[in-house]
Amino acid sequence: MAGLVKPKKRCWQETNLEYFGSDTERQVKKSSAMTEKAWKGCGEKVELKIWRIVKFKVEDWPTEDYGKFFEGDSYIILNTYKKDPSSEELDHDVHFYIGKYSTQDEYGTAAYKTVELDTYLDDKPIQHREVMEHESDLFKSYFKAISKMKGGAETGFRHVEPKKYTPRLLHVFGDRKKTNIKEVKFKKDYLNDGDVFLIDLGLQIFQWNGEKSSKEERWAAGGEVSKLRSDRGGKPTVEVLDDCKVDEIPDVLLEVFPDEGQPGTKRSKFCKKSDETDAGYEKVLFRLSDASSEMTFTEVARGSISKSQLDSSDVFILDSGKHCYVWVGRNASPDEKKNGLSYAHNYLVKSASPLQPVTVIGEGQETKGFYAAFN
């Protein structure tokens, strides 16, 4: 599989999962899964594991960086847990996570490696596709805060010399349930009164606490500052600016920012609530079947859909506009089972709501969210 040149600022959804569901993916068998060193010992105890895809290989993501992700990369996340705390049986959710500017090579590899990990764990995990900025509630529940950084596999957290550090502006926002940390353009017009911002200059860090920012945002920002100082051997100095207003920016910051924009005029799109969706979005249900000796993908119903339209002999894809579900009937063929996620992904790329999370669930594994998606 030849490497592709990474396009500049090309969003992942411009292409499909070329390799996922292809002959390459179908060749992922239990034997090859057992030879993947990254999977050794995983899924044997309650824990969260994260890997990053680098040049078609699965590499461990440092535990101290869990919750931090680069826009240019793709990741695999395995959560092993117990549905019944009194039981010894383990359950799994496995996610492949697509960075905003991840290439097709990267997320294609993450996708079929996710299938490989599923095979390694005897097909027990529930599979999910996640897209940066549109993460599912389940995915977000794994982390106290999620940080999204510019760059990709060649960028490091610890190996940058602070004296040569490129200035960054980190936007800290959220609510009591979840706080996000997002790197935005280094311009003062991103600053606002309602959130917290970190002006990271390498050896000097300013924490801007907007006068209307929450204690959760300030606490998360303080934790991020502590991590940054630790990563750089404690060398950076820190100055906390409390109750800041965009029309009263301290002179020390005016000297830092190179642009002449007016602060507070550029509201980051990342503040958008995760539950926002088009109220007029029409739900649609598709059937994936190879009963005719050819794989067919046909629409079953639109607008008004019900659970009675599901058939155990096939795979069905339900697009609710907020969350897409791939339902695998217990009597579905092997090809139908393996192609459900790729068909859902490739369909969504061209749909009106391409960024929503995708969850693959087998018959008998249905969740409350799945049932709630029906009329």
N, C-alpha and C positions, 0 to 999 in steps of 0.2 A: 504494500500500500504506500504509494509515493507521498511524500510530504507536500503540502500546499503552502504557497507563500501567504503569510498572514496579511490580510488586507488592512489598510489603515481605516480605523473607525467604521468598520463594516459590521453591522449588527448581525448576530447569529441567525435571526429569523429570515434573513434573505435567502437562505439555502435550506434544503431538507436533510433528513437523516439518511444520506446516501448509503452508508455502510450498515445501518441498523435494519434488520429484517432481510438483508441480502445474503448471498452465499457465505460471505465472510462471517456474518453473525451466526448463521446456522451451523457453522463449523465449531462453534464454541461448545464443547462437550465437557462432561464431568472430568475426564482425564486431563484436559488442558486447564480446567479450573483448579485442579489439585496441584498443578505445577506453578501457579501464580504465587510467588513468595509473599505478596502483600496480603493474601487471604489467610495465611497460616495463623491459626489460633483465633481468628476473629469469629464472633458469634457464639462463643463458648461461655460467656458470662455477661451480666448486665453492664453495658457500657456504651459509650458513643465513640465511633471511629470515623476519621475523615482521611481521605486520600485526594491528592491532586494529580491531574493528568499532565505529564510533561513528555513531549515527543513520543507519544503513543504508549508511554509507560505509566504504571500506577505507582505513585510515590507517597509515602506517609506524610501527612501534614502534622507539624509539631502541635502537641496538645496545648501548649501555651498560646497558640494562635487560633484555637477553635473559636469560631465566630467572626474571624477575619477572612475576607475573600477579595481576590483581585478581579477586576472587570474583564480582564483578558484571558481568564482561565476557566476550566471546567473541573468539577469535583464530584466525588462519590462519598456519600454519608451513610453510614450504617448505624442504626439505633437498635440495640438489643435490650429487651425488657421483658417483664413478666406481666401478662394480663391478670393472672391470679398470683398474688404475692405468696400464697401458701403452697403453690405448686412449684415443681422443679422444671417445668416446661418453659422454654424460652421462645419469645416471639421477636420478629424483626420487621423493621421498615427500612428500605434502602432507597435513597434518593440520588439521582444524578442531577447536578446543579450547573446550569449554564450561565456563565458570566456574560455580561452585556456585549462584549466584543470578543468572546471566545470563537475560535475558528471551527469550521465544520470538522476538521481533523480531530480537534480536541473534544468537542461534545459528541461526535460520532464514536470516538473511542470510549468516552465515559458511558455512553448508552450501551454499547455491547459488552463492556466490562461489567456494567450493572447486571446484565443478563447472566454473565459468567459467575458473578458473586451469588446471584439467585440460585444458579445451578449448584454451586459449591455448598449452599445451605439447603439443598434438597427441595428447592422451589417453595420454601416456607415464607420468605419475605413478601411483604406488600411493596410493590414497586411504585416509585413516584418520579415524575419529571418536574423540576423546579426551574424557574426563570428569575434571574436577578431583578429586583425591584417589585416582583409579583409573587413572592414566596407564600406558600401555604401557611396557615396557622400552626399546623403540626411542625413544619420545618422551623418556624420562628420560636416554637416552644423549647427547642433544644438549647437556646442561648440566652443569657441574660441581656446581651446586647449584640447587635450585628454591625460589623464595620466593613465597608466596601471601599476598596482602594483602587486607584488608577494603576495601570500597568498589568504585567502578566508574569509568566514563569521565570523570566530573567530578572525580575525585581526581587530584592530581598528586604526583610525587615531589619536584620541585625548587622548586615555587612556594609551598610552605608556609613561613611565617615561623616559625623555631624557637621564638620566644617565645610563639607562639600554638598550638604543636604539641600535638595530643591525645596523651596518654601511650599507649604501645603496649607489649605484651609479645610478643616474638618467640621462638618455640620452635624450637631448632636440634637436629635429631636425624637419625640415619641410620647408615650403616655405611661400610666401606671403599670400596664401589662408588658410593654416592650419598648426599649429604646434603641434607636438606630444611629449609627455613626457613618456618615457618607462624605467622601472627599469630593469637593466641588471646585470650580475654577477659582484661582487665587485672585479674587476681586472683592473689593470692599462692598460692592453693591449687593452681595449675597447676605450680608449681615442684616439681622432684624432683631426687634425687641423681644420676640416670643420664644427664642430658642437659645441654645448654647453653641459657641463656635470655638475651635482650637486653632490658633494661628501658630503653626509649627515651623520654626525657623532653624531647626536642627539643634543648636546649642542654646536656643532661647524659645520658650513656649509661653504664649499668652492664652488664658482661658477667658473668653468673653461670655459672661452670664447676662443674657438679656433680662431686662427688668421684669418681664412677664414669663420668664422661663420657669419650668417646674423643678422641684427638688430632685425628681428622678433624673432629669436631663443633666443637672449639675453634678449629681452623684456619679452618673455614667461617664461624664467628661473627666471628672477627677480620677476615676479608675483608669481611663485611657491615658491620661497624663502620667500616672504612676508607671504604667507599662512602658511608655515611651522612654521615660527616664531610666528605667531598669534595663531596657534594650541597649541604651547608649552609655551604660556604665555609671549612671547617676550624674553625668556631666551637665545636662541642660539645666538652666535656671527656669523657674516658673513664676509667672505673675498672674494672679487672679484679678480680673476686673469685674466687680459686682454691679448689678442693677444698671447695666449699660443701655443707652438709648442711641439709635442710629443718627439722631441729629446732634449728638454730643460725643462724637468719637474722639478718644484721647489722642493727643498729638503724637504719642509714641507709635500708635498704629497708623496714623496718616502718613508717617514716614516709611512705613513698611510696604503698603500696597502701591503698586505701580500705576493702577488705572485711575481715571477721573470720574468714574460712575458715581451716581448718587446712592448711598446706602439704603437698603430696604426696598429698592425698586425691583429687584429680581427675586421673586419667590421661587425657591427650589421646588421642582416637580416632585421631589422625594418626600415632601410633606403630605402628599395625597394619601388619604385614608385607604387602607387596604380593602375595605369592604365596598368601595365605590364601584359601581358598575352601571351600565346603560339600562335604565328601567324598562326600555322597550325591546331589550334583547330577546330574541325568540329561541327557546330551547329546541334542540334537534337531536334525534336518536338515529344512529346508523347501525347496520348489521354488516359484519365481516364474515364471509362464508366461502368455503371452497367445495361446497357440496356438488357443484357443477363441474368439478375437476379443474376449475380456474378460480383464483381468488377474486371475489367480488366485494365491492364496498357500496352499499346501497342505502338510501334514506328510508327509514321506517315510518317516522312521524315527525311533525314539526308543530311547535306551539303547545298542543295538548298531548302529553305523553304519560304513559302509566307503566307500572312494573309488570303488568300482565302481557306486555308486548315483548318481554324478554323470553328467550328460548334457550334451554340448556345445551342445545346442540351447536351453538355458534357463539361468536364474540360480538358484543355490542358496545358502541361508543356513544356516550351521552355528553353533549356539550350544553352546559347550563349558562354559559357566559361568564361565570365566576370560577368554575371548577369543572374540569373535564374528567369523566370516569370511563375506564375501559373495564367492562364487566365480562369475565371469562366464564362461559358456561362449563359445567363439570364434564360435559360430553363433547366439548369443542375439540377439533383436530389439533395435532401438534403445531402445524403451520399457522393455524388461526391463533393459537395461544402466543406463539412467538412473534407474530406480526401485529398484534393489537396495538402496542405502544407506538410503533413506527407509523402506522396508519393514522393514529390519533395526532401525533406530532406533525406529520406532513399535511394533514387536513387543517390543523390549527394555524399553521404558517400562512395559509391563504384565507383564513376566516376573519371575521370582524373583531374577534377577541383572541388573538394569537398567543398572548403572554400568560394565560391562566395556567395554574398548576394542573398536572395530569396524575391520576392515581389508577393503578391497575389492581383490581380486586377480583378474586375468584369467587365463584358461586359458593355461598356459605360464609364468606368473609365480609359481607356487606357492613358498612358503617352507617352511623346516623346521618352523616353528611351525604352519603350516597342516596339514602331513602328520601332525604329532604329535598334533593334535586328534582324529584318527580313532582308533577302537579298534585 
